[in-house]
Amino acid sequence: MNKNIGAIALISGTCIGSGMIALPLTLVKVGIIPCIALMLLVWLLIHFTSLVSIELNLQSGIGLPLGQLAKKFSGKTAEIIGTGCFKLLSYALLSVYIYGGADILKSMISYNFSEDHPFILIATIYSISATLLLLLPMKLMDYINRILFIGLIIVIAILLVGLVSMINWNNLPLFGQSYDNLSTWSSIIPVLFTAFGFQVIFHTLTNFCNKDKKILKSVFFWGSLIPAAIYIIWTISILGVIYQENPDFHNLMSLGKVELGDLVGELSNIAKWPLVQNLVWWLSLLAMVTSVLGVSLGLCDSIKNMLPKAIKQSNYHNISSALITILPAYIVAIVIPNTFITVLGFAGMILVFIAILIPIYLLDKIKQTKFHYPILNNKYFIILSVTAGILIIISEIYNLANKFL
């Protein structure tokens, strides 16, 4: 039971980060009813495909990163593709979390202390802190993550009570201004899919849960369901409150002219309880920290296995893997600012390969008729999952074409 709680906390904590904070910025365009329906569909897709990835790890006999699973079940080419996609997704998510966390921290300091510090300074301190966390033992990391996640859930609960009490339930933005626009749907689907991006920690949790298929199925079910429920309540609360309290700001959100720090600042201004004002900032910061912890842990774990033998046997292998994990993401966050939603959408496209297409391809390569999870024998679910994945990729390609062409 103790390990179950730790694993669920790590999955949910990895999900509930920039994805949760960013959802109102994207889903505002379609409104509350469409976003709830879409959220549930994405959760069902994520839950089913998570069973595929768990099955692969169980069939391998040990938790392995996607690249090594691809090598085991398919060959060198699949390994290169799998490893490349895994690293690209991990670094994209980390750059988003570092940028988002630093942006929130900068706005938080400016709002509460009337002091404006350079973004690069805050991002540097934030990244150094993340690097130091990776140097801690896994057991200690687990306890730190549990404490952060419990704190996150408590803050979310208190904050939602405060926000929900302010909502006029007879006046909600049930449908957005652009809910019937194809471009709108193509822009939000990849971002929403990314909000369930915990796939980088499958191999870590497989070993952590001692390859127990029942425990793994349970922790990934609850670990993904908790974020889905929180996302729905969070999005309804944020969109409802802003729509009623500041229609002009709601309109700016619909037009895509609001940054993450601006949204958090506006929520703090709207909140009528002094306690709620502070909780808005702490919620946003905790969400980013738990996501950084989850993604960087999975990435760092895979990098350790790829280090040259000389470094592995030295006293600097932990420091080397931690720096290789954080430094590239830090550079991207510094060099390419103000691309929060764009990078999330791009990450969603890469996530399709990691969460859906490559695992299903490898599952077919196993030629196994007796799976640990019999539902994986259902070809209709497999076809629906692949089709959904292709649609997400097409949506993001369409978005990138509109943005850069």
Secondary structure, 3 states (H helix, E strand, C coil): CHHHHHHHHHHHHHHCCHHHHHHHHHHCCCCHHHHHHHHHHHHHHHHHHHHHHHHHHHHHCCCCCHHHHHHHHCCHHHHHHHHHHHHHHHHHHHHHHHHHHHHHHHHHHHHHHCCCCCHHHHHHHHHHHHHHHHCCCHHHHHHHHHHHHHHHHHHHHHHHHHHHCCCCCCCCCCCCCCCCCHHHHHHHHHHHHHCCCCHHHHHHHHHHCCCCHHHHHHHHHHHHHHHHHHHHHHHHHHHHHHHHHCHHHHHHHHCCCCCHHHHHHHHHHHCCCHHHHHHHHHHHHHHHHHHHHHHHHHHHHHHHHHCCHHHHCCCCHHHHHHHHHHHHHHHHHHHCCCCHHHHHHHHHHHHHHHHHHHHHHHHHHHCCCCCCCHHHHCHHHHHHHHHHHHHHHHHHHHHHHHHHC
